[in-house]
Amino acid sequence: MQAFDTHEVRNTVAPFENVNLYAADPALQEALLREGAADAAASLHALGAELGRAETLDLARLANLYPPTLHNFDRQGQRIDEVEFHPSWHGLMALLIGHGTHSSPWQGGPGAQVARAARYLLFGQLENGSQCPVTMTYASVPALKQAPRIAARWLPKILSNDYDPRLLPIEQKRGAIIGMGMTEKQGGSDVRANTTRAEPVLPSEARALFGEEGEDVFRIVGHKWFFSAPQSDAHLILAQTDTEGSAGLSCFFLPRYLPNGERNAIRVQRLKDKVGNRSNASSEVEFTGAYGWLIGKQGRGIPTILEMGSHTRLDCVLGSAGAMRAALTHALHHARRRVAFGRPLAEQPLMQNVLADLALESEAATVFAMRLARCFDEISDPLQAMLARVLTPAGKYWICKRGPGFGAEAMEVIGGSGYVEESPLARLYRELPVNSIWEGSGNVMCLDLLRALSKSPEAREALAAELALAGNGDTFFVAYRSTLMADLTQQQPDEFTARVLAERVVLAVQAALLLRHAPGYVSAAFMASRLKREPGGAYGRLPPGVDCAAILARALVE
Ligand SMILES: Cc1cc2nc3c(=O)[nH]c(=O)nc-3n(C[C@H](O)[C@H](O)[C@H](O)COP(=O)(O)OP(=O)(O)OC[C@H]3O[C@@H](n4cnc5c(N)ncnc54)[C@H](O)[C@@H]3O)c2cc1C
């Protein structure tokens, strides 16, 4: 050391990068195989390596450091409403779209939803803002199939794995992305409060304007308070119609370019300055006589767009499971290397308790999310459809709700260096609350679960059948399951306690899956900490006797 050198840099930890995110995660690999997508294992292995590379991980940093910019006008003062992105954003989108994360389940094949879920979960460990437009595009497909003419023209572009960000009429594009607009200033959860109105265009006028495409055309006036990915080629939106006999909300397809080559009247007012999800453009818009094409029946807009909602909610569960997994891997990688008081943090009992608790939460989220994805593969089976009806809102509530606390705890494992912008934990921490807010906020999900359970005995039966698969070997689980099912059958739906109910449903399903499929040291610790005692607010409350070393060795294979 030179005389004036102040210090030697040591006992700091190199970033978690150049790892195979898939190979590092035994719980995800096992879930992929058992939920019916074994054929995708090799491609996921390759994707895990690609996403874990330092250069790929850096795209996430850059896309959030240089968020999108809105240009309302060009140099000549013409209205353009275009969003400019950093090249890293396009790199992320090209990866997501190139791997069919928006399209593969609609192109068939056994286990396609499960394989796509595993890919989405891996992408969730890379960058979350770019997952938003990809999710909306994926989820738009079932709704669009209700409008055969639009589907014939648009689906080949939507299902293309060629990312094409150019703002052009659809005929000139290699691929297209789709957004959705429901939320207005006066109501997001309660979309019936929407004031945006749609008036039918006379058939003769519509045909004169749009030729063969001049069917079911409406003119739309109003606004949307949240309208993510305004750069999308089209959006599905809700607007009020008032045609005799079918008043109410209807669903419309709003392309950015009209079939006659003109731009649609969608004015992007500004981009939101968000807590997280900063790489993604979320806007406020006004429709000043935009043209929209009716999707589904008039007055049936909510069920039409809810078909989209069930898929976006699945992605919220997958996205939170992915972001929690990312937080865990950064924390564990750090704790294995950082020495305090003479030993690596990961070898110190109290830190082991915290890390193992986080690892259990992450594995439980992963197995739940992958099981839910299989319901979507088997949605034509009424039992699986019913199970999805129950587990989607319950999982969207509980797993997304666990995210922010998880992110904070993982940040604390890294200490002060976790709480700076250079740390990926800062981005993850800001990212984690959003899955709980959009696509139906926590309370709304719990109320939806109550609706599902109280409306149909089949919903309870589907849950009972899933829980029964865990058998009768664990007496504590059997008792927990019996009490839950008895409460579901005997108690009146109670809004006041709906969060507790959703939590119990998810914990029971997670425990059942872990009992069936995870090593005994994982399921025993999960049961001891989540079912036998109140979870409490903090991590690191595992009871004595838990095999933390085994849990941590499984949690991250480095
Ligand atoms: C980053 C971001 C991007 C978004 N992008 C889009 C988009 O692209 N398209 C789009 O349509 N929307 C989008 N949203 C909007 C989002 O879906 C809404 O914010 C969300 O649905 C909640 O609606 P709200 O904000 O109007 O809140 P409110 O509806 O006012 O709800 C506020 C709170 O009250 C609770 N609540 C509501 N009703 C009840 C009840 N009956 N009992 C108990 N509690 C209740 C809710 O759970 C919530 O916690 C986006 C939001 C964010 C944060």
PDBQT file of the ligand as one rigid body, heavy atoms in Angstrom, charges set to zero:
ROOT
HETATM    1  C1  LIG A 601     -48.270   1.958 -12.541  1.00  0.00    +0.000 C 
HETATM    2  C2  LIG A 601     -49.731   1.825 -12.827  1.00  0.00    +0.000 A 
HETATM    3  C3  LIG A 601     -50.148   1.545 -14.116  1.00  0.00    +0.000 A 
HETATM    4  C4  LIG A 601     -51.499   1.387 -14.395  1.00  0.00    +0.000 A 
HETATM    5  N1  LIG A 601     -51.899   1.124 -15.665  1.00  0.00    +0.000 NA
HETATM    6  C5  LIG A 601     -53.206   1.002 -15.954  1.00  0.00    +0.000 A 
HETATM    7  C6  LIG A 601     -53.651   0.747 -17.279  1.00  0.00    +0.000 A 
HETATM    8  O1  LIG A 601     -52.860   0.581 -18.197  1.00  0.00    +0.000 OA
HETATM    9  N2  LIG A 601     -54.970   0.672 -17.519  1.00  0.00    +0.000 N 
HETATM   10  C7  LIG A 601     -55.895   0.828 -16.517  1.00  0.00    +0.000 A 
HETATM   11  O2  LIG A 601     -57.082   0.737 -16.792  1.00  0.00    +0.000 OA
HETATM   12  N3  LIG A 601     -55.526   1.075 -15.248  1.00  0.00    +0.000 NA
HETATM   13  C8  LIG A 601     -54.202   1.157 -14.945  1.00  0.00    +0.000 A 
HETATM   14  N4  LIG A 601     -53.810   1.421 -13.661  1.00  0.00    +0.000 N 
HETATM   15  C9  LIG A 601     -54.813   1.745 -12.680  1.00  0.00    +0.000 C 
HETATM   16  C10 LIG A 601     -55.086   0.689 -11.641  1.00  0.00    +0.000 C 
HETATM   17  O3  LIG A 601     -55.648  -0.457 -12.228  1.00  0.00    +0.000 OA
HETATM   18  C11 LIG A 601     -55.988   1.340 -10.572  1.00  0.00    +0.000 C 
HETATM   19  O4  LIG A 601     -55.198   2.289  -9.905  1.00  0.00    +0.000 OA
HETATM   20  C12 LIG A 601     -56.568   0.335  -9.603  1.00  0.00    +0.000 C 
HETATM   21  O5  LIG A 601     -57.493  -0.493 -10.254  1.00  0.00    +0.000 OA
HETATM   22  C13 LIG A 601     -57.260   1.014  -8.409  1.00  0.00    +0.000 C 
HETATM   23  O6  LIG A 601     -58.143   1.987  -8.844  1.00  0.00    +0.000 OA
HETATM   24  P1  LIG A 601     -58.077   3.480  -8.253  1.00  0.00    +0.000 P 
HETATM   25  O7  LIG A 601     -56.666   3.943  -8.378  1.00  0.00    +0.000 OA
HETATM   26  O8  LIG A 601     -59.119   4.299  -8.885  1.00  0.00    +0.000 OA
HETATM   27  O9  LIG A 601     -58.367   3.320  -6.724  1.00  0.00    +0.000 OA
HETATM   28  P2  LIG A 601     -59.832   3.156  -5.993  1.00  0.00    +0.000 P 
HETATM   29  O10 LIG A 601     -60.740   2.386  -6.871  1.00  0.00    +0.000 OA
HETATM   30  O11 LIG A 601     -60.225   4.506  -5.550  1.00  0.00    +0.000 OA
HETATM   31  O12 LIG A 601     -59.396   2.273  -4.781  1.00  0.00    +0.000 OA
HETATM   32  C14 LIG A 601     -58.600   2.778  -3.703  1.00  0.00    +0.000 C 
HETATM   33  C15 LIG A 601     -58.488   1.702  -2.634  1.00  0.00    +0.000 C 
HETATM   34  O13 LIG A 601     -59.769   1.375  -2.149  1.00  0.00    +0.000 OA
HETATM   35  C16 LIG A 601     -59.947  -0.015  -2.149  1.00  0.00    +0.000 C 
HETATM   36  N5  LIG A 601     -61.358  -0.328  -2.383  1.00  0.00    +0.000 N 
HETATM   37  C17 LIG A 601     -62.095  -0.054  -3.482  1.00  0.00    +0.000 A 
HETATM   38  N6  LIG A 601     -63.349  -0.508  -3.326  1.00  0.00    +0.000 NA
HETATM   39  C18 LIG A 601     -63.411  -1.068  -2.093  1.00  0.00    +0.000 A 
HETATM   40  C19 LIG A 601     -64.438  -1.708  -1.335  1.00  0.00    +0.000 A 
HETATM   41  N7  LIG A 601     -65.661  -1.895  -1.843  1.00  0.00    +0.000 N 
HETATM   42  N8  LIG A 601     -64.135  -2.152  -0.095  1.00  0.00    +0.000 NA
HETATM   43  C20 LIG A 601     -62.913  -2.006   0.423  1.00  0.00    +0.000 A 
HETATM   44  N9  LIG A 601     -61.912  -1.403  -0.240  1.00  0.00    +0.000 NA
HETATM   45  C21 LIG A 601     -62.159  -0.941  -1.486  1.00  0.00    +0.000 A 
HETATM   46  C22 LIG A 601     -59.040  -0.557  -3.230  1.00  0.00    +0.000 C 
HETATM   47  O14 LIG A 601     -58.667  -1.907  -2.961  1.00  0.00    +0.000 OA
HETATM   48  C23 LIG A 601     -57.860   0.405  -3.136  1.00  0.00    +0.000 C 
HETATM   49  O15 LIG A 601     -56.945  -0.061  -2.196  1.00  0.00    +0.000 OA
HETATM   50  C24 LIG A 601     -52.451   1.542 -13.357  1.00  0.00    +0.000 A 
HETATM   51  C25 LIG A 601     -52.022   1.810 -12.051  1.00  0.00    +0.000 A 
HETATM   52  C26 LIG A 601     -50.680   1.949 -11.782  1.00  0.00    +0.000 A 
HETATM   53  C27 LIG A 601     -50.247   2.239 -10.374  1.00  0.00    +0.000 C 
ENDROOT
TORSDOF 0
